[in-house]
Amino acid sequence: MPAIGYICLGTNDFDRACAFYDALSAELGGKRLFPTPHGQMYRLGSGAMLMVTRPYDKGAAHPGNGTMLAINLDAQEDVARIHAKALTLGATSEGEPGPRGGFGDFAYFRDLDGNKIALFWSERGKK
């Protein structure tokens, strides 16, 4: 069955972004994998990979309006823990941890380049 292999997040400060994702991926049970010609690949647990990348067209990286990466966490308490870790690394909160519409627990932040990340835990996807 097809599955998402990796997701790219653009950056304008590659070294700063890698330092952020080095620390955040470790908190998520992941790790830095390998460099690419324009970026750095990470593993976030057992799911899709994440590539922090300089834009291929050499233009400025900017987050898409309505674009968001959502990370499905294994434990409910991880939503608040990982959100707090992201904020200590310089991310900005886009929504404090808590229940959302009966779907589970969610929290939102923007990374150092403004990319929106959702953290969530839900029983619905586990069944």
DSSP file (Angstrom, degrees, kcal/mol; ACC not computed):
  #  RESIDUE AA STRUCTURE BP1 BP2  ACC     N-H-->O    O-->H-N    N-H-->O    O-->H-N    TCO  KAPPA ALPHA  PHI   PSI    X-CA   Y-CA   Z-CA
    1    1 A M              0   0    0      0, 0.0     0, 0.0     0, 0.0     0, 0.0   0.000 360.0 360.0 360.0 137.8    0.0    0.0    0.0
    2    2 A P        +     0   0    0      0, 0.0     2,-0.3     0, 0.0     0, 0.0  -0.300 360.0 178.9 -63.4 147.1    1.4    3.5   -0.8
    3    3 A A        -     0   0    0      0, 0.0     2,-0.3     0, 0.0     0, 0.0  -0.976  39.0 -90.1-144.4 155.4    2.6    5.6    2.1
    4    4 A I        -     0   0    0     -2,-0.3     3,-0.1     1,-0.2    45,-0.1  -0.537  36.6-170.1 -67.3 128.0    4.2    9.0    2.5
    5    5 A G        -     0   0    0      1,-0.3    44,-3.0    -2,-0.3     2,-0.3   0.902  59.5 -18.0 -88.0 -48.6    7.9    8.6    2.2
    6    6 A Y  E     -a   49   0A   0     42,-0.2     2,-0.4    37,-0.0    -1,-0.3  -0.989  50.7-142.2-157.6 162.2    9.2   12.0    3.2
    7    7 A I  E     -a   50   0A   0     42,-1.7    44,-3.3    -2,-0.3     2,-0.4  -0.976  18.1-141.0-127.2 138.0    8.1   15.6    3.6
    8    8 A C  E     -a   51   0A   0     -2,-0.4     2,-0.5    42,-0.2    44,-0.2  -0.855  12.1-170.5-103.4 135.6   10.3   18.7    2.8
    9    9 A L  E     -a   52   0A   0     42,-2.7    44,-2.4    -2,-0.4     2,-0.1  -0.991  21.2-134.8-122.0 122.5   10.4   21.8    4.9
   10   10 A G  E     -a   53   0A   0     -2,-0.5     2,-0.3    42,-0.2    44,-0.2  -0.404  21.6-169.2 -77.2 151.7   12.2   24.8    3.4
   11   11 A T        -     0   0    0     42,-2.0     3,-0.2    -2,-0.1    51,-0.1  -0.987  28.3-161.6-139.9 149.8   14.7   26.9    5.4
   12   12 A N  S    S+     0   0    0     -2,-0.3     2,-0.3     1,-0.2    -1,-0.1   0.462  96.9  45.0-102.1  -8.3   16.5   30.2    5.0
   13   13 A D  S  > S-     0   0    0      1,-0.1     4,-2.6     2,-0.0    -1,-0.2  -0.759  70.0-177.8-136.3  86.6   19.0   29.3    7.7
   14   14 A F  H  > S+     0   0    0     -2,-0.3     4,-2.6     1,-0.2     5,-0.2   0.884  79.6  47.9 -57.7 -48.4   20.1   25.7    7.2
   15   15 A D  H  > S+     0   0    0      1,-0.2     4,-2.1     2,-0.2    -1,-0.2   0.909 113.9  47.3 -63.2 -41.9   22.4   25.4   10.2
   16   16 A R  H  > S+     0   0    0      2,-0.2     4,-2.0     1,-0.2    -1,-0.2   0.914 112.8  49.2 -64.8 -43.3   19.9   26.9   12.6
   17   17 A A  H  X S+     0   0    0     -4,-2.6     4,-2.7     1,-0.2     5,-0.2   0.904 110.2  50.9 -63.7 -41.4   17.1   24.7   11.2
   18   18 A C  H  X S+     0   0    0     -4,-2.6     4,-2.5     2,-0.2    -1,-0.2   0.895 108.4  51.5 -65.0 -39.1   19.3   21.5   11.5
   19   19 A A  H  X S+     0   0    0     -4,-2.1     4,-1.8    -5,-0.2    -1,-0.2   0.920 111.7  48.5 -61.5 -42.3   20.1   22.4   15.1
   20   20 A F  H  X S+     0   0    0     -4,-2.0     4,-2.5     1,-0.2    -2,-0.2   0.948 116.2  41.3 -61.2 -50.8   16.4   22.7   15.8
   21   21 A Y  H  X S+     0   0    0     -4,-2.7     4,-2.3     2,-0.2     5,-0.3   0.747 108.0  61.1 -75.7 -23.3   15.4   19.5   14.1
   22   22 A D  H  X S+     0   0    0     -4,-2.5     4,-1.5    -5,-0.2    -1,-0.2   0.959 113.7  37.2 -59.8 -49.9   18.4   17.6   15.6
   23   23 A A  H  X S+     0   0    0     -4,-1.8     4,-1.6    -5,-0.2    -2,-0.2   0.909 119.4  47.4 -70.6 -42.8   17.0   18.3   19.1
   24   24 A L  H  X S+     0   0    0     -4,-2.5     4,-1.4     1,-0.2     6,-0.2   0.906 110.5  51.1 -68.6 -40.9   13.3   17.9   18.1
   25   25 A S  H  <>S+     0   0    0     -4,-2.3     5,-3.6     1,-0.2    -1,-0.2   0.886 107.9  53.5 -64.6 -36.8   13.8   14.6   16.3
   26   26 A A  H ><5S+     0   0    0     -4,-1.5     3,-1.3    -5,-0.3    -1,-0.2   0.898 106.9  51.9 -62.3 -39.1   15.7   13.2   19.3
   27   27 A E  H 3<5S+     0   0    0     -4,-1.6    -1,-0.2     1,-0.3    -2,-0.2   0.792 109.2  51.3 -65.5 -28.2   12.7   14.2   21.5
   28   28 A L  T 3<5S-     0   0    0     -4,-1.4    -1,-0.3    -3,-0.1    -2,-0.2   0.334 123.5-104.2 -90.4   5.9   10.5   12.3   19.1
   29   29 A G  T < 5S+     0   0    0     -3,-1.3    -3,-0.2     1,-0.2    -2,-0.1   0.685  87.1 113.5  78.9  17.7   12.6    9.2   19.2
   30   30 A G      < -     0   0    0     -5,-3.6     2,-0.3    -6,-0.2    14,-0.2  -0.274  47.9-153.2-106.7-166.1   14.1    9.9   15.8
   31   31 A K  E     -B   43   0A   0     12,-1.8    12,-2.8    -2,-0.1     2,-0.3  -0.989  30.2 -84.2-163.9 163.2   17.5   10.9   14.4
   32   32 A R  E     -B   42   0A   0     -2,-0.3    10,-0.3    10,-0.2   -10,-0.0  -0.603  43.8-178.6 -70.7 132.3   19.5   12.6   11.7
   33   33 A L  E     -     0   0A   0      8,-3.1     9,-0.2    -2,-0.3    -1,-0.2   0.846  45.1 -33.8-100.8 -77.5   19.9   10.2    8.8
   34   34 A F  E     -     0   0A   0      7,-0.4     7,-2.8     0, 0.0    -1,-0.3  -0.988  53.7-106.4-150.6 153.5   21.9   11.5    5.8
   35   35 A P  E     -B   40   0A   0      0, 0.0     5,-0.3     0, 0.0    16,-0.0  -0.474  27.6-158.1 -78.2 154.8   22.6   14.7    3.9
   36   36 A T        -     0   0    0      3,-2.9     3,-0.1    -2,-0.1     0, 0.0  -0.750  40.3 -92.2-118.9 172.0   21.1   15.4    0.5
   37   37 A P  S    S+     0   0    0      0, 0.0     3,-0.0     0, 0.0    16,-0.0   0.810 125.9  18.8 -57.0 -28.7   22.5   17.8   -2.1
   38   38 A H  S    S+     0   0    0     14,-0.0    16,-2.5    15,-0.0     2,-0.2   0.454 130.1   0.2-118.8  -3.7   20.2   20.6   -0.7
   39   39 A G  E     - C   0  53A   0     14,-0.2    -3,-2.9    -3,-0.1     2,-0.4  -0.750  68.9 -85.0-159.0-159.4   19.3   19.4    2.7
   40   40 A Q  E     -BC  35  52A   0     12,-2.5    12,-2.5    -5,-0.3     2,-0.4  -1.000  30.7-141.2-136.6 130.2   19.3   17.0    5.6
   41   41 A M  E     - C   0  51A   0     -7,-2.8    -8,-3.1    -2,-0.4    -7,-0.4  -0.746  18.6-171.8 -96.6 140.1   17.1   13.9    6.1
   42   42 A Y  E     -BC  32  50A   0      8,-2.9     8,-2.2    -2,-0.4     2,-0.5  -0.919  18.5-138.7-125.9 152.6   15.6   12.9    9.5
   43   43 A R  E     -BC  31  49A   0    -12,-2.8   -12,-1.8    -2,-0.3     2,-0.7  -0.962  10.7-161.8-108.2 129.3   13.7    9.9   10.7
   44   44 A L    >   -     0   0    0      4,-0.8     3,-1.2    -2,-0.5     2,-0.2  -0.790  60.6 -65.2-109.7  85.6   10.8   10.7   13.1
   45   45 A G  T 3  S-     0   0    0     -2,-0.7   -14,-0.1     1,-0.2   -16,-0.1  -0.528 100.7 -34.6  69.9-134.0   10.2    7.4   14.7
   46   46 A S  T 3  S+     0   0    0     -2,-0.2    -1,-0.2    -3,-0.1     3,-0.1   0.363 117.9  81.8-105.4   4.4    8.9    4.7   12.3
   47   47 A G  S <  S-     0   0    0     -3,-1.2    -3,-0.2     1,-0.3    -2,-0.0   0.156  91.1 -30.4 -90.8-152.0    6.8    7.0   10.0
   48   48 A A        -     0   0    0      1,-0.1    -4,-0.8    -5,-0.1    -1,-0.3  -0.169  64.1-114.4 -61.9 155.0    7.7    9.2    7.1
   49   49 A M  E     -aC   6  43A   0    -44,-3.0   -42,-1.7    -6,-0.2     2,-0.4  -0.496  21.5-140.2 -86.2 162.8   11.1   11.0    6.9
   50   50 A L  E     -aC   7  42A   0     -8,-2.2    -8,-2.9   -44,-0.2     2,-0.5  -0.991   9.6-160.2-125.0 130.4   11.5   14.7    7.1
   51   51 A M  E     -aC   8  41A   0    -44,-3.3   -42,-2.7    -2,-0.4     2,-0.6  -0.961   6.3-155.5-114.1 123.3   13.9   16.7    5.0
   52   52 A V  E     +aC   9  40A   0    -12,-2.5   -12,-2.5    -2,-0.5     2,-0.4  -0.850  34.8 177.2 -88.9 125.4   15.0   20.1    6.0
   53   53 A T  E     -aC  10  39A   0    -44,-2.4   -42,-2.0    -2,-0.6   -14,-0.2  -0.957  41.2-126.4-140.9 148.9   16.1   21.7    2.7
   54   54 A R        -     0   0    0    -16,-2.5   -42,-0.1    -2,-0.4     6,-0.1  -0.739  57.7 -93.5 -79.7 139.2   17.3   24.8    1.0
   55   55 A P    >   -     0   0    0      0, 0.0     3,-1.5     0, 0.0    -1,-0.1  -0.301  26.8-135.6 -58.4 137.6   14.9   25.6   -1.9
   56   56 A Y  T 3  S+     0   0    0      1,-0.3    -2,-0.0     2,-0.1     0, 0.0   0.809 104.8  56.3 -64.2 -31.1   16.1   24.1   -5.2
   57   57 A D  T 3  S-     0   0    0      1,-0.1    -1,-0.3     3,-0.1     3,-0.1   0.434 109.8-123.8 -82.7   3.3   15.3   27.3   -7.1
   58   58 A K  S <  S+     0   0    0     -3,-1.5    -2,-0.1     1,-0.2     3,-0.1   0.572  70.6 128.3  65.1  11.2   17.6   29.2   -4.7
   59   59 A G  S    S-     0   0    0      1,-0.2    -1,-0.2    -5,-0.0     2,-0.2  -0.247  71.6 -70.0 -82.4 179.6   14.8   31.5   -3.8
   60   60 A A        -     0   0    0     -3,-0.1     2,-0.3    -6,-0.1    -1,-0.2  -0.490  47.3-124.8 -72.5 139.2   13.6   32.3   -0.3
   61   61 A A        +     0   0    0     -2,-0.2   -49,-0.1    -3,-0.1    -1,-0.1  -0.647  36.7 169.8 -79.2 140.2   11.9   29.6    1.6
   62   62 A H        -     0   0    0     -2,-0.3   -52,-0.1   -51,-0.1    52,-0.1  -0.978  35.3-106.8-151.4 143.4    8.5   30.5    3.0
   63   63 A P        -     0   0    0      0, 0.0     2,-0.2     0, 0.0    52,-0.1  -0.374  37.8-113.7 -69.4 146.7    5.7   28.4    4.6
   64   64 A G    >   -     0   0    0      1,-0.1     3,-1.3    52,-0.1     2,-0.6  -0.531  28.1-110.3 -78.2 145.9    2.6   27.7    2.5
   65   65 A N  T 3  S+     0   0    0      1,-0.3     3,-0.1    -2,-0.2    -1,-0.1  -0.679 107.6   9.7 -77.0 117.2   -0.7   29.2    3.6
   66   66 A G  T 3  S+     0   0    0     -2,-0.6     2,-0.4     1,-0.3    -1,-0.3   0.389 100.5 126.2  91.6  -1.8   -2.8   26.3    4.8
   67   67 A T    <   +     0   0    0     -3,-1.3    49,-0.5     2,-0.0    -1,-0.3  -0.741  30.3 161.9 -91.3 136.5    0.2   23.9    4.7
   68   68 A M        -     0   0    0     -2,-0.4     2,-0.5    -3,-0.1    49,-0.2  -0.984  34.5-138.4-155.0 141.3    0.9   22.0    7.8
   69   69 A L  E     -d  117   0B   0     47,-2.2    49,-3.1    -2,-0.3     2,-0.5  -0.899  22.7-158.8 -97.4 128.1    2.9   18.9    8.8
   70   70 A A  E     -d  118   0B   0     -2,-0.5     2,-0.6    47,-0.2    49,-0.2  -0.945   1.4-158.0-113.4 127.3    1.0   16.8   11.4
   71   71 A I  E     -d  119   0B   0     47,-3.2    49,-2.4    -2,-0.5     2,-0.6  -0.915  10.1-144.8-108.5 118.0    3.0   14.3   13.6
   72   72 A N  E     -d  120   0B   0     -2,-0.6     2,-0.2    47,-0.2    49,-0.2  -0.723  20.7-154.1 -84.1 115.5    1.0   11.5   15.1
   73   73 A L        -     0   0    0     47,-3.5    49,-0.3    -2,-0.6     6,-0.1  -0.569  16.8-135.0 -94.7 155.4    2.4   10.7   18.6
   74   74 A D  S    S+     0   0    0     -2,-0.2     2,-0.4     1,-0.1    -1,-0.1   0.739  86.5  41.3 -79.6 -25.1    2.2    7.4   20.4
   75   75 A A  S >> S-     0   0    0      1,-0.1     3,-1.2    46,-0.0     4,-0.5  -0.974  71.8-133.4-132.6 140.9    1.2    8.8   23.8
   76   76 A Q  H >> S+     0   0    0     -2,-0.4     3,-1.3     1,-0.3     4,-0.5   0.874 107.2  56.4 -56.6 -41.8   -1.3   11.5   24.9
   77   77 A E  H 3> S+     0   0    0      1,-0.3     4,-1.6     2,-0.2    -1,-0.3   0.699  93.3  70.9 -68.2 -17.9    1.2   13.0   27.3
   78   78 A D  H <> S+     0   0    0     -3,-1.2     4,-2.9     1,-0.2     5,-0.4   0.765  84.0  69.8 -69.2 -24.4    3.7   13.5   24.5
   79   79 A V  H <X S+     0   0    0     -3,-1.3     4,-1.8    -4,-0.5    -1,-0.2   0.960 107.3  34.9 -58.7 -52.9    1.6   16.2   22.9
   80   80 A A  H  X S+     0   0    0     -4,-0.5     4,-2.4     2,-0.2    -1,-0.2   0.883 118.5  53.2 -69.2 -38.4    2.3   18.7   25.7
   81   81 A R  H  X S+     0   0    0     -4,-1.6     4,-2.0     2,-0.2    -2,-0.2   0.933 112.7  41.4 -64.8 -47.1    5.9   17.5   26.2
   82   82 A I  H  X S+     0   0    0     -4,-2.9     4,-2.5     2,-0.2    -1,-0.2   0.876 113.5  54.0 -71.1 -36.8    7.0   17.8   22.6
   83   83 A H  H  X S+     0   0    0     -4,-1.8     4,-2.0    -5,-0.4    -2,-0.2   0.938 109.7  48.0 -59.6 -47.1    5.2   21.1   22.2
   84   84 A A  H  X S+     0   0    0     -4,-2.4     4,-2.0     1,-0.2    -2,-0.2   0.898 110.6  51.7 -61.1 -41.3    7.1   22.5   25.2
   85   85 A K  H  X S+     0   0    0     -4,-2.0     4,-1.3     1,-0.2    -1,-0.2   0.926 107.8  51.8 -62.0 -45.3   10.4   21.2   23.8
   86   86 A A  H  <>S+     0   0    0     -4,-2.5     5,-2.4     1,-0.2     3,-0.4   0.903 109.2  50.7 -58.4 -41.6    9.7   22.9   20.5
   87   87 A L  H ><5S+     0   0    0     -4,-2.0     3,-1.4     1,-0.2    -1,-0.2   0.883 106.6  53.4 -65.8 -38.0    9.1   26.2   22.3
   88   88 A T  H 3<5S+     0   0    0     -4,-2.0    -1,-0.2     1,-0.3    -2,-0.2   0.766 105.4  56.4 -67.0 -22.6   12.3   25.9   24.3
   89   89 A L  T 3<5S-     0   0    0     -4,-1.3    -1,-0.3    -3,-0.4    -2,-0.2   0.437 132.6 -90.4 -86.7  -0.6   14.1   25.5   20.9
   90   90 A G  T < 5S+     0   0    0     -3,-1.4    -3,-0.2     1,-0.3    -2,-0.1   0.434  80.2 139.0 108.8   0.8   12.7   28.8   19.7
   91   91 A A      < -     0   0    0     -5,-2.4     2,-0.4    -6,-0.2    -1,-0.3  -0.296  47.9-126.9 -69.7 162.0    9.4   27.7   18.0
   92   92 A T  E     -E  110   0B   0     18,-2.0    18,-2.7    19,-0.2     2,-0.2  -0.920  22.9-112.2-113.3 141.4    6.3   29.8   18.5
   93   93 A S  E     +E  109   0B   0     -2,-0.4    16,-0.3    16,-0.2     3,-0.1  -0.470  30.3 175.3 -73.6 137.6    3.0   28.4   19.7
   94   94 A E  E    S-     0   0B   0     14,-2.6    15,-0.2     1,-0.4     2,-0.1   0.221  79.1  -1.5-118.8   6.4    0.1   28.3   17.3
   95   95 A G  E    S-E  108   0B   0     13,-1.0    13,-2.6    23,-0.0    -1,-0.4  -0.431  76.6-118.4 164.2 117.5   -2.2   26.5   19.7
   96   96 A E  E     -     0   0B   0     11,-0.2    10,-0.2     1,-0.1   -16,-0.1  -0.238  46.6 -84.8 -66.1 154.4   -1.6   25.2   23.2
   97   97 A P  E    S+     0   0B   0      0, 0.0    10,-0.2     0, 0.0    -1,-0.1  -0.291  76.3 100.4 -61.2 141.1   -1.9   21.4   24.0
   98   98 A G  E    S-E  106   0B   0      8,-1.7     8,-2.9    -3,-0.1     2,-0.1  -0.914  71.1 -47.6 163.1 175.3   -5.4   20.1   24.7
   99   99 A P  E     -E  105   0B   0      0, 0.0     2,-0.4     0, 0.0     6,-0.2  -0.364  45.4-158.9 -68.8 146.5   -8.4   18.3   23.3
  100  100 A R    >   -     0   0    0      4,-2.4     3,-2.6    -2,-0.1     4,-0.4  -0.939  60.5 -40.5-132.8 110.6   -9.8   19.4   19.9
  101  101 A G  T 3  S-     0   0    0     -2,-0.4    -1,-0.0     1,-0.3     0, 0.0   0.690 106.3 -63.3  53.1  29.1  -13.4   18.7   18.9
  102  102 A G  T 3  S+     0   0    0      2,-0.2    -1,-0.3     1,-0.1     3,-0.1   0.588 116.7 106.1  75.0   8.7  -13.5   15.2   20.2
  103  103 A F  S <  S-     0   0    0     -3,-2.6    21,-0.4     1,-0.4     2,-0.3   0.643  88.3 -90.3 -93.8 -16.6  -10.8   14.0   17.9
  104  104 A G        -     0   0    0     -4,-0.4    -4,-2.4    18,-0.2     2,-0.4  -0.926  61.3 -36.6 139.0-165.3   -8.0   13.7   20.4
  105  105 A D  E     +EF  99 121B   0     16,-2.1    16,-2.2    -2,-0.3     2,-0.3  -0.819  58.6 175.6 -99.4 136.1   -5.3   16.0   21.9
  106  106 A F  E     -EF  98 120B   0     -8,-2.9    -8,-1.7    -2,-0.4     2,-0.3  -0.932  14.5-178.9-135.3 156.3   -3.5   18.4   19.6
  107  107 A A  E     - F   0 119B   0     12,-1.8    12,-2.9    -2,-0.3     2,-0.4  -0.960  12.9-155.0-150.0 152.6   -0.9   21.2   19.9
  108  108 A Y  E     +EF  95 118B   0    -13,-2.6   -14,-2.6    -2,-0.3   -13,-1.0  -0.970  16.0 163.5-133.7 144.4    0.5   23.5   17.2
  109  109 A F  E     -EF  93 117B   0      8,-2.3     8,-3.3    -2,-0.4     2,-0.5  -0.975  30.6-126.5-149.9 163.9    3.7   25.4   16.7
  110  110 A R  E     -EF  92 116B   0    -18,-2.7   -18,-2.0    -2,-0.3     6,-0.2  -0.958  28.0-134.0-111.7 132.7    5.7   27.2   14.0
  111  111 A D    >   -     0   0    0      4,-2.4     3,-1.7    -2,-0.5   -19,-0.2  -0.002  43.7 -78.2 -72.3-172.8    9.4   26.2   13.6
  112  112 A L  T 3  S+     0   0    0      1,-0.3    -1,-0.1     2,-0.1   -95,-0.1   0.689 133.7  46.4 -66.6 -19.2   12.1   28.8   13.2
  113  113 A D  T 3  S-     0   0    0      2,-0.1    -1,-0.3  -103,-0.1  -103,-0.1   0.351 122.8-100.9-101.8   3.5   11.2   29.3    9.5
  114  114 A G    <   +     0   0    0     -3,-1.7     2,-0.3     1,-0.3    -2,-0.1   0.501  68.9 151.6  91.6   4.6    7.5   29.6   10.1
  115  115 A N        -     0   0    0   -105,-0.2    -4,-2.4   -52,-0.1     2,-0.4  -0.536  45.4-126.0 -69.3 131.9    6.5   26.1    9.0
  116  116 A K  E     - F   0 110B   0    -49,-0.5   -47,-2.2    -2,-0.3     2,-0.4  -0.683  28.4-173.0 -87.3 129.4    3.4   25.0   10.9
  117  117 A I  E     -dF  69 109B   0     -8,-3.3    -8,-2.3    -2,-0.4     2,-0.4  -0.971   8.0-159.0-122.3 133.2    3.6   21.7   12.8
  118  118 A A  E     -dF  70 108B   0    -49,-3.1   -47,-3.2    -2,-0.4     2,-0.4  -0.913   1.7-160.9-108.0 139.8    0.8   19.9   14.5
  119  119 A L  E     +dF  71 107B   0    -12,-2.9   -12,-1.8    -2,-0.4     2,-0.3  -0.973  23.1 170.3-113.3 132.5    1.4   17.3   17.2
  120  120 A F  E     -dF  72 106B   0    -49,-2.4   -47,-3.5    -2,-0.4     2,-0.4  -0.995  28.4-168.4-148.4 154.8   -1.5   15.0   17.9
  121  121 A W  E     + F   0 105B   0    -16,-2.2   -16,-2.1    -2,-0.3     2,-0.3  -0.994  22.4 165.3-135.4 131.1   -2.6   11.8   19.7
  122  122 A S        -     0   0    0     -2,-0.4     3,-0.3   -49,-0.3     4,-0.3  -0.989  38.9-146.9-150.4 137.8   -6.0   10.2   18.9
  123  123 A E  S >> S+     0   0    0     -2,-0.3     3,-1.2     1,-0.2     4,-0.7   0.774  95.3  73.4 -68.3 -27.4   -7.6    6.9   19.6
  124  124 A R  G >4 S+     0   0    0    -21,-0.4     3,-0.7     1,-0.3    -1,-0.2   0.876  97.2  45.0 -59.0 -41.4   -9.4    7.1   16.2
  125  125 A G  G 34 S+     0   0    0     -3,-0.3    -1,-0.3     1,-0.2    -2,-0.2   0.549 105.1  64.3 -80.7  -6.6   -6.3    6.4   14.2
  126  126 A K  G <4        0   0    0     -3,-1.2    -1,-0.2    -4,-0.3    -2,-0.2   0.606 360.0 360.0 -91.3 -13.9   -5.2    3.5   16.4
  127  127 A K    <<        0   0    0     -4,-0.7    -1,-0.2    -3,-0.7    -2,-0.1   0.451 360.0 360.0 -90.6 360.0   -8.1    1.2   15.7
